[in-house]
Amino acid sequence: MSKYIMLKSTNGFADRLQVLLNVMVYANKTNRTIIVDWNDEIWRGSTNFDFYYYFSFSNSIRWISYENFKKLFYKRISGYSIVPEVWNKKNLFDKNVKKLTYFNISFNEDNYTLLKENREIVKIINNKRPDFQENIVVLSRNNYREYNIYMFKYISLKNIIKDKIASFEIIQKIKNIDYICVHLRGTDRRKKDNYTNNNSNNYTEYIKKLKNKLDSRVFKDLKNIVIISDTTFLIEEFEKILEKDYVTYNSENILNKSFENSTTGLHNLKDNMLTSVGITKYDVNIYTLLDFCILLNSKEIICDNHSYFSNTARRINYNTSEKLLDFKTI
């Protein structure tokens, strides 16, 4: 019987991408087939669009869609063994991932610690222990990560998503130019003591630090600046301190104006909050991918080093040629 690795995610895009890259290495090492379960409230929400609506894997990766695996599973339900045991036949397709992922009392302690913080997966990748004997391994925590950015080349956007991103006005403006991308992170980062930017003193200090990084950039002759942020106010304040010879472009993320005073990451906005302004999780995901592609296509990335989103994009940008959508080809 075939063996599988199912990835359940509960966090933001960069968090889940890092873990997915780790899972891809593990799957190749152990000849397991990947199932990506991004049916949680953060990514899919009340829409019909899971991971496989947005992305595909290359032929080098063994994978099966969540829905096809679900059909296969129920045809052979008695033949599968699962680790950790908490992901039994009742819980395996439960969309309330957080209930099982973080409520530790639900777990059999031995099986819970077997995969705690991904460390056992990394041990298997590094030949420090044998693979699990069970048919299905479920990975649902992402605190500990060792991810291989070079696996990113095996992930691609579906054409329908590429076309959607290419249709944005900002892409039409920047697709044929070289630019520096500045990422300003607000919302939930306002609550973090070491990089708070929610009051006048702190946001001023935060913006000045990013401006100093911009002044110290590698491509000093490049004056085209694309600013992306989850908070419109930060964009406006950053533009105020730029010299006049810069040409600035802003991402078209409509979430910024609707939720710029939010103290939670935009990916954590609930369905009812989104529908109150006429948008869905699909829109959140599209704008997330739009900004990620802008980062990947930039000549240089200026960021605060705390955001997984820009840090992950920067690692991919600086070490590979992968773009998800190459703007120069549009």
Phi and psi in degrees as a GROMACS rama.xvg file:
@    title "Ramachandran Plot"
@    xaxis  label "Phi"
@    yaxis  label "Psi"
@TYPE xy
-64.0068  155.791  SER-2
-113.512  151.456  LYS-3
-134.716  155.857  TYR-4
-125.119  119.236  ILE-5
-104.433  126.042  MET-6
-103.493  118.846  LEU-7
-108.054  131.087  LYS-8
-123.681  152.909  SER-9
-137.721  4.27718  THR-10
-114.87  -163.83  ASN-11
-72.8784  175.213  GLY-12
-60.5711  -47.3243  PHE-13
-66.2337  -37.3615  ALA-14
-58.2753  -51.0105  ASP-15
-71.8376  -29.5742  ARG-16
-66.5056  -43.1862  LEU-17
-58.368  -45.3467  GLN-18
-67.7964  -37.6509  VAL-19
-60.4073  -42.69  LEU-20
-61.7067  -36.6208  LEU-21
-66.3242  -43.0181  ASN-22
-62.8585  -37.0829  VAL-23
-63.7353  -38.9972  MET-24
-65.4388  -45.4755  VAL-25
-61.6616  -43.1334  TYR-26
-62.5261  -42.6991  ALA-27
-64.7688  -37.8409  ASN-28
-66.1224  -36.575  LYS-29
-109.285  4.1804  THR-30
58.8277  36.0395  ASN-31
-95.0796  154.265  ARG-32
-94.7151  134.62  THR-33
-86.4612  135.338  ILE-34
-122.503  120.063  ILE-35
-99.3805  116.895  VAL-36
-107.32  88.4791  ASP-37
-107.862  48.6085  TRP-38
-96.9424  16.643  ASN-39
-76.0733  172.942  ASP-40
-69.4934  -21.0182  GLU-41
-79.1389  -43.8584  ILE-42
-90.1887  -57.288  TRP-43
-85.2259  -40.2529  ARG-44
57.6655  -135.212  GLY-45
-93.6178  8.03177  SER-46
-81.7507  177.186  THR-47
-100.848  13.1891  ASN-48
-110.719  106.341  PHE-49
-97.0562  -164.445  ASP-50
-53.1287  -43.1488  PHE-51
-74.6689  -10.7083  TYR-52
-75.566  -32.0579  TYR-53
-95.5195  -33.894  TYR-54
-127.877  159.542  PHE-55
-139.352  161.003  SER-56
-103.316  154.146  PHE-57
-74.288  170.637  SER-58
-67.1587  -11.8387  ASN-59
-76.3519  -11.3095  SER-60
-110.006  130.67  ILE-61
-81.9429  121.336  ARG-62
-150.096  161.459  TRP-63
-143.745  143.729  ILE-64
-68.5568  155.931  SER-65
-57.2697  -47.6352  TYR-66
-66.1946  -40.1639  GLU-67
-67.8121  -37.2655  ASN-68
-66.7843  -37.9061  PHE-69
-60.3604  -43.0933  LYS-70
-63.2684  -44.0759  LYS-71
-63.3093  -41.0463  LEU-72
-60.2132  -47.0147  PHE-73
-73.3723  -16.4076  TYR-74
-75.8791  -28.434  LYS-75
-125.04  33.8686  ARG-76
-56.1955  -34.4819  ILE-77
-77.0953  -14.411  SER-78
-92.3484  -6.25283  GLY-79
-95.3834  141.025  TYR-80
-114.286  144.847  SER-81
-130.942  140.515  ILE-82
-134.877  134.871  VAL-83
-65.4409  154.554  PRO-84
-64.9664  -22.9974  GLU-85
-59.2713  -28.0915  VAL-86
-83.6429  63.1206  TRP-87
-78.1707  -175.471  ASN-88
-61.7741  -23.6184  LYS-89
-80.7144  -37.9919  LYS-90
-92.976  -15.8961  ASN-91
-58.0235  -35.7204  LEU-92
-109.892  21.0529  PHE-93
-73.0119  125.059  ASP-94
-78.0472  -14.7562  LYS-95
-84.1897  69.7848  ASN-96
-61.388  -40.1237  VAL-97
-60.1514  -33.999  LYS-98
-58.3762  -38.6663  LYS-99
-93.2027  -25.7207  LEU-100
-78.3362  -38.4296  THR-101
-111.853  -13.7388  TYR-102
-88.9642  85.3036  PHE-103
-60.2694  -25.4012  ASN-104
-64.8207  -18.6828  ILE-105
-72.7779  -15.7841  SER-106
-95.293  142.676  PHE-107
-68.2193  122.006  ASN-108
-58.9285  -41.9861  GLU-109
-61.5607  -46.3394  ASP-110
-74.8787  -29.7965  ASN-111
-65.5577  -47.5471  TYR-112
-71.6178  -18.1396  THR-113
-58.1433  -35.7376  LEU-114
-114.625  9.8948  LEU-115
-56.7592  125.892  LYS-116
57.849  26.686  GLU-117
71.6721  -0.102229  ASN-118
-63.433  -34.6055  ARG-119
-69.6996  -34.9958  GLU-120
-61.3571  -45.0442  ILE-121
-64.0821  -38.1264  VAL-122
-60.9604  -40.4274  LYS-123
-66.9947  -42.9428  ILE-124
-58.4751  -39.4308  ILE-125
-92.446  16.385  ASN-126
60.4088  31.8815  ASN-127
-95.9644  -7.89032  LYS-128
-164.137  157.014  ARG-129
-74.2059  163.112  PRO-130
-70.4427  162.598  ASP-131
-66.4142  150.109  PHE-132
-82.3729  -21.9319  GLN-133
-64.6716  153.563  GLU-134
-68.6336  -36.6761  ASN-135
-123.702  121.491  ILE-136
-103.843  129.374  VAL-137
-111.475  123.077  VAL-138
-111.622  120.798  LEU-139
-134.272  2.8408  SER-140
-116.271  151.274  ARG-141
-137.123  23.5606  ASN-142
-66.1509  -37.4757  ASN-143
-110.43  125.608  TYR-144
-137.771  133.928  ARG-145
-130.966  103.707  GLU-146
-117.32  148.472  TYR-147
-103.553  107.795  ASN-148
-65.4158  -20.2169  ILE-149
-73.0572  -12.4517  TYR-150
-75.5323  -13.4943  MET-151
-60.2782  -26.6317  PHE-152
-66.1277  -15.4148  LYS-153
-91.9679  3.29191  TYR-154
-111.516  134.768  ILE-155
-136.799  156.619  SER-156
-80.0354  144.523  LEU-157
-65.7351  150.488  LYS-158
-58.2121  -35.7662  ASN-159
-64.3248  -31.3821  ILE-160
-78.6371  -39.3123  ILE-161
-59.0121  -44.5186  LYS-162
-63.8582  -38.538  ASP-163
-65.0875  -46.4814  LYS-164
-64.2434  -42.1018  ILE-165
-64.1483  -20.6893  ALA-166
-80.1157  -11.6852  SER-167
-69.2131  142.446  PHE-168
-59.0241  -39.8889  GLU-169
-62.4865  -34.6565  ILE-170
-67.6054  -38.4362  ILE-171
-63.3393  -30.3034  GLN-172
-78.6905  -34.1246  LYS-173
-109.295  -2.46076  ILE-174
-64.3615  -24.7403  LYS-175
-110.164  13.4162  ASN-176
-121.759  158.192  ILE-177
-88.7259  143.443  ASP-178
-152.436  158.961  TYR-179
-97.0789  136.296  ILE-180
-105.608  128.043  CYS-181
-109.477  123.851  VAL-182
-108.753  120.233  HIS-183
-110.703  117.267  LEU-184
-101.913  121.986  ARG-185
-115.131  -126.249  GLY-186
38.5499  -114.643  THR-187
-62.8713  -23.0561  ASP-188
-69.5677  -12.4272  ARG-189
-65.3839  -22.2815  ARG-190
-89.3941  -8.70538  LYS-191
-85.8629  124.576  LYS-192
-60.1628  -36.4055  ASP-193
-83.9686  -8.11279  ASN-194
-148.343  44.641  TYR-195
-67.2768  139.137  THR-196
-142.588  42.3896  ASN-197
-102.064  -9.40871  ASN-198
-121.111  173.742  ASN-199
-59.0272  -38.9358  SER-200
-69.3104  -45.196  ASN-201
-71.6131  -43.3865  ASN-202
-66.9952  -32.2261  TYR-203
-64.6784  -43.3847  THR-204
-65.004  -41.9788  GLU-205
-60.1352  -48.8016  TYR-206
-64.5792  -39.4332  ILE-207
-62.7162  -38.3866  LYS-208
-62.6358  -42.1533  LYS-209
-68.5453  -37.0129  LEU-210
-64.8522  -38.4279  LYS-211
-63.0905  -37.4591  ASN-212
-65.7918  -40.5287  LYS-213
-62.2968  -41.2941  LEU-214
-64.4589  -26.2344  ASP-215
-98.3453  13.7171  SER-216
-62.6427  163.154  ARG-217
-72.6311  -47.7103  VAL-218
-90.2712  75.5046  PHE-219
-67.9344  -24.4882  LYS-220
-82.7641  -9.53148  ASP-221
-85.4412  121.022  LEU-222
-111.215  -1.76887  LYS-223
-82.0114  121.268  ASN-224
-121.702  122.578  ILE-225
-104.813  122.212  VAL-226
-106.446  124.883  ILE-227
-120.477  142.658  ILE-228
-163.724  158.633  SER-229
-94.2096  7.23072  ASP-230
-139.125  110.497  THR-231
-57.4954  -37.5774  THR-232
-58.4415  -39.8544  PHE-233
-65.2391  -38.692  LEU-234
-61.0905  -47.1771  ILE-235
-62.6134  -42.0847  GLU-236
-69.6263  -35.5208  GLU-237
-66.8778  -41.0331  PHE-238
-62.4564  -30.8119  GLU-239
-64.2946  -27.8959  LYS-240
-101.311  4.904  ILE-241
-80.8669  143.939  LEU-242
-66.2917  157.896  GLU-243
-69.743  -17.0078  LYS-244
-82.969  -0.645518  ASP-245
-81.6283  144.242  TYR-246
-109.201  118.462  VAL-247
-108.654  146.978  THR-248
-132.101  140.234  TYR-249
-116.36  140.303  ASN-250
-63.5942  152.704  SER-251
-93.9951  29.5126  GLU-252
-67.7226  104.445  ASN-253
-68.9455  -14.6135  ILE-254
-66.0004  -29.7387  LEU-255
-56.4588  -50.1261  ASN-256
-70.9428  -32.9655  LYS-257
-75.2719  -31.9044  SER-258
-132.093  28.9938  PHE-259
-67.8357  -17.6188  GLU-260
-94.0295  6.51191  ASN-261
-67.7407  143.655  SER-262
-107.916  18.0155  THR-263
-121.544  150.653  THR-264
-57.8031  144.987  GLY-265
-59.4075  -28.183  LEU-266
-68.0122  -18.73  HIS-267
-91.3886  0.366679  ASN-268
-63.2732  134.75  LEU-269
-75.891  157.245  LYS-270
-55.3497  -42.4702  ASP-271
-66.8155  -31.8527  ASN-272
-68.8818  -39.7725  MET-273
-68.8541  -46.0416  LEU-274
-66.1066  -23.1396  THR-275
-65.0438  -21.4322  SER-276
-115.196  15.7094  VAL-277
80.7586  24.3674  GLY-278
-129.275  169.822  ILE-279
-133.403  -179.965  THR-280
-61.8397  -27.3952  LYS-281
-58.7593  -45.8672  TYR-282
-62.8854  -43.1524  ASP-283
-57.5483  -46.444  VAL-284
-66.7112  -39.54  ASN-285
-63.2423  -45.9672  ILE-286
-66.2348  -34.2512  TYR-287
-62.3495  -46.7286  THR-288
-69.3905  -34.6767  LEU-289
-57.8065  -51.2753  LEU-290
-66.3807  -35.7221  ASP-291
-66.182  -40.0823  PHE-292
-66.3125  -36.8838  CYS-293
-61.1429  -42.5731  ILE-294
-62.7338  -45.1071  LEU-295
-66.8863  -26.9043  LEU-296
-91.8107  -3.19271  ASN-297
-78.5665  156.617  SER-298
-75.3227  -30.4079  LYS-299
-155.796  147.102  GLU-300
-117.074  127.761  ILE-301
-109.1  119.622  ILE-302
-150.094  177.705  CYS-303
-91.4927  -0.531467  ASP-304
71.1057  3.94606  ASN-305
-105.869  -25.4209  HIS-306
-82.0536  123.407  SER-307
-59.9402  -33.2167  TYR-308
-59.7185  -57.0951  PHE-309
-75.8615  -31.4485  SER-310
-66.119  -41.1578  ASN-311
-66.23  -44.4613  THR-312
-60.8143  -40.4525  ALA-313
-64.3757  -41.6194  ARG-314
-61.8767  -42.9234  ARG-315
-66.8366  -45.5098  ILE-316
-60.6313  -46.0661  ASN-317
-79.7791  -16.5232  TYR-318
-119.153  -6.55695  ASN-319
-139.076  176.099  THR-320
-106.83  13.0023  SER-321
-78.0336  137.236  GLU-322
-124.535  -13.1037  LYS-323
66.2354  -50.151  LEU-324
-141.137  111.089  LEU-325
-78.6591  111.215  ASP-326
-60.1559  -30.0265  PHE-327
-69.2807  -14.3285  LYS-328
-95.85  -3.89219  THR-329
